[in-house]
């Protein structure tokens, strides 16, 4: 697992930024205008906290008054080595955060001014050491990575924010497999869990009631070592179109990083797209994010301290556009997320005790303002609204 000093069981993942020259139109005539918020799960020892920031038009952040906010569960005080430790509900009303040390999930209502308020006490994650959360409408799934409770567990998220276990929606994962990321396809039909330590991908179909059915042959052997971060391409042809899945391979070795691309069938079978996996010539690609229009993918190469950008072709094949030189300020990144308008990429760089921002223009990024994290935070996950 990733410690505060860059110790990741999944891989020694640290990030640096890349800056490809771009010219980006300003989101507002007033760069100080508040246009949204950014949140990270602090994973603090003892009572866990959530850091919240006001997001300005120029990409800068300022703490929401009262931040960081206590969320009820207990943090572990060390990096989680996962993607998606914090998620926003589909309607934007609730934040769901893992409490790794207490094996719980906290649900927080987002107030009108961005202040998160707990909705009742934290709920059991259904396993040991929750590391990643996926949200699909009113369904929530949690990947638990700890010994004796390695699984994926499903919940129903009520309109008032209550979180309730779903019968039949818990599935065991191989002990010692090191789940790194759980996510649900845009059409809600498929659920994927990356298994970092066994280099596998677990795949399930999601029934109408949220219960899970393992795909025949799951877990599947990944196309590289240490499949880590993952993302589904937004469906461009409607809810009934096939899902395209992208997975980083973090443990191939120095200069051998790749990103895999798969078509995912209704039953959860994975089939390789084109010449997948696609190399970026970097080390330890870990976290990834995909633009809302489905045209670009950004992979964080933790071992190299760079980010690679890819164009996503219509069939799902990837075309490498470039990778940035390493910048020391990006070391220790543990998750990244684009703003809803796609103009800014925010990176949770916990080793540097910062949140980083980049102006986005297609496949190009330009470094922007940085913001310190709260003292004592060992932040995992990031949400941008």
C-alpha positions in Angstrom: 0.0 0.0 0.0 1.1 3.6 -0.6 2.5 5.1 2.6 3.0 8.8 3.3 6.5 8.4 1.9 5.5 6.7 -1.3 5.3 3.1 -0.3 2.6 1.4 -2.4 1.9 -2.3 -2.1 0.4 -2.0 -5.6 3.4 -0.1 -6.9 5.7 2.7 -5.9 3.5 5.2 -7.6 4.4 8.9 -7.6 3.3 11.5 -10.1 4.7 14.5 -11.7 3.0 16.8 -14.0 3.4 17.4 -17.6 3.1 20.7 -19.4 2.5 20.6 -23.1 2.2 24.1 -24.5 -1.5 25.1 -24.9 -3.6 28.2 -25.1 -6.8 27.8 -23.1 -9.7 30.2 -23.0 -10.5 31.5 -19.6 -13.5 29.9 -17.9 -14.6 33.3 -16.7 -13.7 37.0 -16.9 -13.2 36.8 -13.2 -10.5 34.2 -12.4 -11.5 34.3 -8.7 -15.1 33.3 -9.3 -16.1 30.2 -7.4 -17.3 27.7 -10.0 -17.4 24.5 -7.9 -15.6 22.4 -5.3 -12.8 19.9 -4.8 -12.8 17.2 -2.1 -10.2 14.6 -0.9 -10.5 11.8 1.7 -7.8 12.7 4.2 -7.6 9.2 5.7 -6.3 10.7 8.9 -5.4 8.5 11.9 -8.2 8.2 14.3 -11.2 10.3 13.3 -11.1 10.5 9.5 -11.6 13.9 7.9 -12.6 15.2 4.5 -10.8 18.3 3.0 -13.0 20.6 1.0 -12.0 23.5 -1.3 -13.7 26.2 -3.2 -12.8 25.8 -6.9 -12.1 29.1 -8.8 -12.3 29.8 -12.5 -8.5 30.0 -12.8 -8.0 26.5 -11.3 -6.9 27.8 -7.9 -8.4 26.4 -4.7 -9.2 27.9 -1.3 -10.3 25.9 1.7 -14.0 25.9 2.5 -14.5 27.5 5.9 -14.4 24.8 8.5 -12.3 22.4 6.4 -11.2 19.7 7.1 -14.5 18.1 8.2 -14.8 15.1 10.6 -16.7 12.3 8.8 -17.2 9.8 11.6 -15.1 6.8 10.6 -11.4 6.1 11.3 -8.6 6.6 8.8 -5.5 4.5 8.6 -3.0 7.3 8.3 -1.3 5.7 5.3 -1.9 5.6 1.6 -4.5 3.3 0.2 -2.9 2.3 -3.1 -6.2 2.6 -4.9 -8.3 4.7 -7.3 -11.7 6.1 -6.3 -11.5 6.2 -2.5 -14.0 9.1 -2.6 -16.9 9.4 -5.0 -19.8 11.7 -5.7 -23.3 10.3 -6.0 -24.9 10.4 -9.5 -27.2 13.3 -8.5 -24.3 15.3 -7.0 -25.9 15.5 -3.6 -23.7 13.1 -1.6 -20.1 12.2 -1.1 -19.1 8.6 -0.2 -15.7 8.2 1.5 -13.9 5.1 2.7 -12.8 4.8 6.3 -10.1 2.2 5.9 -9.2 1.7 9.6 -12.8 1.2 10.8 -14.0 -0.8 7.7 -16.7 1.7 7.1 -18.2 4.0 4.5 -19.2 7.6 5.4 -22.0 9.3 3.5 -22.0 13.1 3.5 -24.6 15.5 2.2 -23.1 18.4 0.1 -24.5 21.7 1.4 -25.4 24.7 -0.7 -22.1 26.3 0.1 -20.1 23.1 -0.4 -19.9 22.1 3.3 -20.2 18.3 3.7 -22.4 17.1 6.5 -22.5 13.4 7.6 -25.8 11.6 7.0 -26.0 9.5 10.1 -23.1 7.3 11.4 -20.7 5.5 9.0 -21.9 2.1 7.6 -20.0 -1.2 7.5 -18.2 -1.7 4.2 -19.1 -5.4 4.2 -15.5 -6.4 4.3 -12.0 -5.5 5.6 -10.0 -2.4 4.5 -12.3 -0.6 2.0 -10.2 1.1 -0.7 -12.4 2.1 -3.6 -16.0 3.1 -4.3 -18.1 3.0 -7.4 -21.5 4.7 -7.9 -24.1 3.9 -10.6 -27.4 5.7 -10.0 -28.7 4.6 -6.6 -26.3 1.6 -6.5 -23.0 1.8 -4.7 -20.2 -0.8 -4.7 -17.2 -1.0 -2.4 -14.0 -2.9 -3.0 -12.5 -4.3 0.2 -8.8 -5.3 0.1 -8.0 -6.7 3.6 -7.3 -10.3 4.6 -10.4 -12.2 5.7 -12.7 -9.8 4.0 -11.5 -9.3 0.4 -14.6 -8.7 -1.6 -16.9 -6.3 -3.5 -20.1 -5.4 -1.6 -23.1 -3.6 -3.0 -25.4 -1.1 -1.4 -28.6 0.9 -2.1 -28.2 4.7 -1.7 -31.6 6.1 -0.7 -32.8 9.6 -1.8 -32.2 10.9 1.8 -28.6 9.5 1.8 -29.1 6.3 3.8 -26.8 3.5 2.6 -28.1 -0.1 2.9 -26.5 -3.4 2.0 -28.1 -5.1 -1.1 -28.9 -8.9 -0.8 -26.9 -10.9 -3.3 -24.6 -8.0 -4.1 -21.5 -9.2 -2.3 -18.9 -11.3 -4.1 -15.7 -12.7 -2.8 -12.4 -11.7 -4.5 -9.2 -13.8 -4.3 -7.4 -13.3 -1.0 -4.1 -11.4 -1.5 -5.3 -10.1 -4.9 -4.9 -6.5 -3.9 -8.1 -4.8 -5.3 -7.2 -1.4 -6.6 -10.3 0.0 -8.3 -14.0 -0.9 -8.6 -16.2 0.8 -11.3 -19.5 0.3 -13.1 -19.9 0.7 -16.8 -21.9 3.7 -18.1 -24.9 1.5 -19.0 -24.9 0.0 -15.5 -24.6 -3.5 -16.9 -21.0 -4.4 -15.9 -18.8 -4.1 -12.8 -15.0 -4.4 -12.9 -12.4 -4.7 -10.2 -8.7 -4.5 -10.9 -6.7 -7.0 -8.9 -3.2 -5.4 -8.7 -1.2 -8.1 -6.9 -2.4 -11.1 -8.9 -2.5 -9.2 -12.3 -6.1 -10.0 -12.9 -9.4 -8.3 -13.7 -12.6 -9.5 -12.0 -15.7 -8.9 -14.1 -19.4 -9.2 -13.1 -22.7 -8.5 -14.8 -25.1 -6.4 -12.7 -28.7 -7.6 -12.5 -31.7 -5.3 -12.3 -31.7 -5.6 -8.5 -28.0 -4.7 -8.1 -26.9 -8.3 -7.5 -23.7 -9.5 -9.1 -23.0 -12.5 -11.4 -19.4 -13.4 -12.1 -18.6 -13.5 -15.8 -17.6 -17.0 -17.0 -13.8 -17.3 -16.6 -13.5 -14.3 -14.2 -11.1 -13.2 -12.9 -9.3 -12.7 -16.3 -5.6 -12.5 -16.8 -4.6 -8.9 -17.4 -2.5 -7.8 -20.4 0.3 -6.6 -18.2 1.5 -6.8 -14.6 -0.2 -4.9 -11.9 -3.5 -3.7 -13.5 -4.3 -0.7 -11.4 -6.4 2.3 -12.4 -9.3 1.9 -14.8 -12.0 3.8 -16.6 -15.0 3.2 -18.9 -15.3 5.4 -21.9 -18.5 7.5 -21.8 -21.0 5.8 -24.1 -21.1 7.7 -27.3 -23.9 5.7 -29.0 -26.5 5.4 -26.2 -27.0 3.1 -23.3 -27.3 0.0 -25.4 -23.8 0.4 -27.0 -20.9 -1.9 -26.0 -18.7 -0.6 -23.1 -15.0 0.2 -23.7 -12.7 -0.3 -20.7 -9.2 1.0 -20.2 -6.8 -0.3 -17.5 -3.3 0.8 -16.6 -0.6 -1.8 -16.1 1.7 -0.5 -13.4 4.2 -3.3 -12.8 5.7 -4.1 -16.2 9.1 -2.5 -15.2 11.1 0.6 -16.1 10.0 2.2 -19.3 7.5 -0.6 -20.1 4.3 1.0 -19.0 1.1 0.2 -21.0 -2.6 0.9 -21.0 -5.0 -1.9 -22.1 -8.2 -1.4 -24.0 -11.1 -3.9 -23.9 -14.6 -4.3 -25.3 -16.9 -5.5 -22.5 -19.8 -7.8 -23.4 -23.2 -7.8 -21.6 -22.1 -10.9 -19.8 -18.8 -9.3 -18.7 -16.4 -11.0 -21.2 -13.3 -8.9 -22.0 -12.0 -8.8 -25.6 -8.9 -6.9 -26.6 -9.2 -3.9 -28.8 -6.8 -3.5 -31.7 -3.1 -3.8 -30.7 -3.8 -3.5 -27.0 -1.9 -3.0 -24.7 -0.7 0.4 -25.8 2.8 1.5 -24.7 3.7 4.9 -23.4 7.5 4.3 -22.8 7.1 5.3 -19.1 7.3 3.6 -15.8 4.3 2.5 -13.6 1.2 4.0 -15.1 -1.2 4.0 -12.2 -4.2 6.4 -12.2 -6.1 7.4 -15.2 -8.9 9.7 -16.2 -11.0 10.0 -19.4 -12.4 13.2 -20.8 -16.2 13.5 -20.7 -16.4 13.5 -24.5 -14.5 10.2 -24.6 -11.8 11.5 -26.9 -8.8 11.7 -24.5 -7.2 9.6 -21.8 -4.6 10.8 -19.3 -2.4 8.2 -17.5 -0.3 9.0 -14.5 3.1 7.4 -14.8 4.0 7.2 -11.1 7.4 5.6 -11.5 8.5 8.2 -14.1 6.7 11.2 -12.5 5.0 12.0 -15.8 1.5 12.0 -17.4 0.9 10.5 -20.8 -1.9 11.6 -23.0 -3.7 9.4 -25.5 -6.3 10.1 -28.2 -9.0 7.5 -28.1 -10.0 6.3 -31.6 -13.6 5.5 -32.4 -12.9 1.7 -32.0 -11.2 2.3 -28.7 -7.7 2.0 -29.8 -5.2 4.4 -28.2 -2.9 6.8 -30.0 -0.1 8.2 -27.8 0.1 12.0 -28.0 3.1 12.5 -25.7 4.4 12.3 -22.2 5.7 15.1 -20.1 9.1 15.4 -18.5 9.0 14.8 -14.8 8.4 17.6 -12.4 9.3 17.2 -8.7 6.1 19.0 -7.6 4.0 16.0 -8.8 5.6 13.3 -6.7 3.2 11.2 -4.6 0.0 11.7 -6.6 -2.7 9.2 -5.6 -5.7 10.1 -7.8 -6.8 12.6 -10.5 -10.1 14.0 -11.8 -11.3 16.4 -14.4 -13.6 19.3 -13.7 -17.1 18.8 -15.1 -16.4 21.2 -18.0 -13.2 19.3 -18.8 -11.0 22.5 -18.7 -9.0 21.6 -15.5 -7.4 18.5 -14.3 -6.9 18.2 -10.5 -4.3 15.8 -9.0 -4.3 14.7 -5.4 -0.5 14.8 -4.8 -0.4 13.7 -1.2 3.3 13.0 -1.0 3.9 16.7 -1.8 1.0 17.6 0.5 -0.7 19.4 -2.3 -3.6 19.4 -4.8 -2.2 20.3 -8.2 -4.2 21.8 -11.1 -3.7 21.9 -14.9 -5.4 23.7 -17.7 -6.6 21.2 -20.3 -6.7 21.7 -24.0 -7.4 18.4 -25.8 -4.4 16.2 -25.2 -2.3 19.0 -23.7 -1.9 20.1 -20.1 -0.5 23.3 -18.6 0.5 23.5 -15.0 -1.6 25.8 -12.9 -1.9 26.8 -9.2 -1.1 24.4 -6.4 -2.9 24.2 -3.0 -1.6 22.7 0.3 -3.5 19.8 1.9 -4.4 20.0 5.6 -1.7 19.1 8.1 -1.8 15.4 8.9 -3.7 14.4 5.8 -2.6 11.3 3.9 -5.2 12.0 1.2 -6.7 9.4 -1.1 -9.3 9.9 -3.8 -10.5 13.2 -5.3 -13.9 14.5 -6.3 -14.5 17.7 -8.4 -17.9 19.3 -8.9 
